Amino acid sequence: MQIKNMARIGSFKAQFWSFDLVFAMVIFMSAITILAITWLNISNQLSISTGGITTLMQLQAQQIGQNLVSQGTPGNWEGLVNTSAPATYSKIAAGLASSQGSSSLSSKKLYTLISMVNQNYSDAGLTFGATYDYYIIINGGGLNVTMGRNPTTNGAVTTFVSTRSAFINGIPVIIKVYLWSSNPSAVG
């Protein structure tokens, strides 16, 4: 009788059950999913660290152009900032539009921003989103306004341009934002 039981126990060793297959597939698919997610994260981090600087500069130039044709925050920021006290710059987000959704720029906001840039270039740039060197040209209808540092006279290695159109006192103007760097490592 003992020999019969041994033979029966030995016969179960080579059998394969369907739940074994399901369990193995779940483990395999979980491992593949974890591997794919890890690879995607590593790939994204490598692309940001190698070629990401120029991409970030390009996106920032476009965003600055968009910020300048917005109203800013708060809407009446030009009256709240003290142009000779750069500490007050951090309380606003500069935009030149006279009202929300308008393509008409406020002359008062423009002159306030010019004064801020002349007073403190770096802090003024942060109010509209510039973390790199910048140069802004607004011209049209006899108006020619420049703010910031000119990339052609300051040794720019990398430059990105964003162009927007707007109106000042009913006159169409073009706003060009040059975002640039003189650092050779910013070239991707």
C-alpha positions in Angstrom: 0.0 0.0 0.0 2.8 2.3 0.7 4.2 1.7 -2.8 0.9 2.7 -4.3 0.8 6.0 -2.5 4.4 6.8 -3.5 3.5 6.1 -7.1 0.5 8.4 -6.9 2.5 11.2 -5.2 5.2 10.9 -7.9 2.7 11.2 -10.7 1.6 14.7 -9.6 5.1 16.2 -10.0 4.9 16.7 -13.8 1.4 18.1 -14.0 0.7 21.7 -15.0 -2.3 23.6 -13.7 -4.1 26.5 -15.4 -3.7 28.8 -12.4 0.0 28.2 -12.6 0.0 29.7 -16.1 -2.2 32.6 -15.0 0.1 33.3 -12.0 3.2 33.2 -14.1 1.7 35.6 -16.7 0.7 38.1 -14.0 4.3 38.1 -12.6 5.8 38.4 -16.1 3.5 41.2 -17.1 4.1 43.1 -13.8 7.9 42.8 -14.4 7.6 44.1 -18.0 5.4 47.0 -16.9 7.8 48.0 -14.1 10.7 47.8 -16.6 8.9 49.9 -19.2 8.0 52.6 -16.6 11.6 52.7 -15.3 13.0 52.9 -18.8 10.6 55.8 -19.8 11.6 57.8 -16.7 15.3 57.3 -17.3 14.9 58.2 -21.0 13.0 61.4 -20.1 15.6 62.5 -17.5 18.4 61.9 -20.0 16.7 64.0 -22.7 16.1 66.9 -20.3 19.7 66.8 -19.0 21.3 66.7 -22.5 19.2 68.6 -25.0 16.8 70.1 -22.6 18.4 73.5 -22.1 17.7 74.7 -25.6 14.2 73.3 -25.5 13.6 75.1 -22.2 14.9 78.3 -23.6 12.7 78.1 -26.6 9.6 77.3 -24.6 10.4 80.1 -22.2 10.8 82.6 -25.0 7.4 81.7 -26.3 5.9 81.9 -22.8 7.4 85.3 -22.1 5.9 86.6 -25.4 2.5 85.3 -24.3 3.0 86.8 -20.8 3.7 90.2 -22.1 0.5 90.3 -24.2 -1.5 89.3 -21.1 -2.9 91.6 -18.5 -0.5 90.5 -15.7 -1.4 89.8 -12.1 -2.9 91.7 -10.5 -4.6 93.5 -13.4 -3.4 96.9 -12.0 0.1 95.8 -11.1 1.7 99.0 -12.5 0.2 101.0 -9.7 1.3 98.6 -7.0 5.0 98.3 -7.8 7.6 100.8 -6.7 10.1 100.9 -9.6 12.9 102.0 -7.4 12.3 99.2 -4.9 13.0 95.8 -6.6 11.7 94.0 -3.5 8.1 95.0 -4.7 8.6 93.2 -8.1 8.1 89.8 -6.6 4.5 90.6 -5.8 3.4 90.9 -9.4 3.4 89.1 -12.7 4.0 91.7 -15.4 1.9 91.8 -18.5 1.2 94.7 -20.8 -2.4 94.3 -22.0 -4.8 97.0 -20.8 -7.5 94.4 -19.9 -8.1 90.7 -19.8 -8.2 89.2 -23.3 -7.4 92.5 -24.9 -4.7 92.9 -27.6 -4.3 96.6 -26.7 -1.3 97.3 -24.6 -1.3 99.8 -21.8 1.3 102.7 -22.2 1.4 103.0 -18.4 2.3 99.3 -17.9 4.9 99.6 -20.7 6.7 102.6 -19.1 6.5 101.0 -15.7 8.1 97.8 -17.1 10.8 99.9 -18.8 11.6 101.6 -15.6 11.7 98.3 -13.7 14.2 96.8 -16.3 16.4 99.9 -16.1 16.4 99.7 -12.3 17.0 96.0 -11.8 17.4 93.8 -14.9 17.3 90.4 -13.2 14.3 91.0 -10.9 12.3 92.7 -13.6 12.8 89.7 -15.9 11.5 87.3 -13.3 8.2 89.3 -13.2 7.4 88.1 -16.8 9.1 84.7 -16.5 12.7 85.2 -17.8 15.4 83.1 -16.1 17.9 83.7 -19.0 19.1 87.0 -20.5 16.4 88.8 -22.4 16.0 91.6 -24.9 12.6 93.0 -25.8 11.8 95.1 -28.8 8.4 96.8 -29.4 8.1 98.7 -32.6 5.6 99.9 -35.1 3.9 103.2 -36.0 6.9 105.3 -35.0 7.3 103.5 -31.7 10.7 101.9 -31.0 11.1 100.6 -27.5 13.9 98.3 -26.3 14.4 96.7 -22.9 17.0 94.4 -21.6 20.5 93.4 -22.9 21.1 93.2 -26.6 22.3 89.7 -27.5 24.4 91.0 -30.5 26.5 93.2 -28.3 26.8 90.9 -25.3 28.3 87.8 -26.9 25.2 85.6 -27.2 25.9 82.0 -28.2 22.3 80.8 -28.2 19.3 83.0 -29.0 15.6 82.2 -29.4 13.0 84.7 -30.6 9.3 84.9 -29.9 7.1 87.4 -31.9 3.7 88.7 -31.0 1.5 91.4 -32.3 -0.6 93.9 -30.4 -1.9 97.5 -30.5 -0.8 100.6 -28.5 -3.2 103.5 -28.8 -4.8 101.8 -31.8 -1.5 101.5 -33.7 -0.3 98.0 -34.5 3.0 97.0 -33.0 5.3 93.9 -33.1 6.8 92.6 -29.8 9.9 90.6 -30.3 11.3 88.7 -27.3 14.9 87.6 -27.6 15.9 85.0 -24.9 19.6 84.3 -25.1 22.6 82.9 -23.3 26.3 83.6 -23.7 27.1 80.2 -22.1 28.4 77.7 -24.6 27.0 74.8 -22.6 23.5 76.1 -23.4 24.0 75.0 -27.0 22.3 71.6 -27.4 
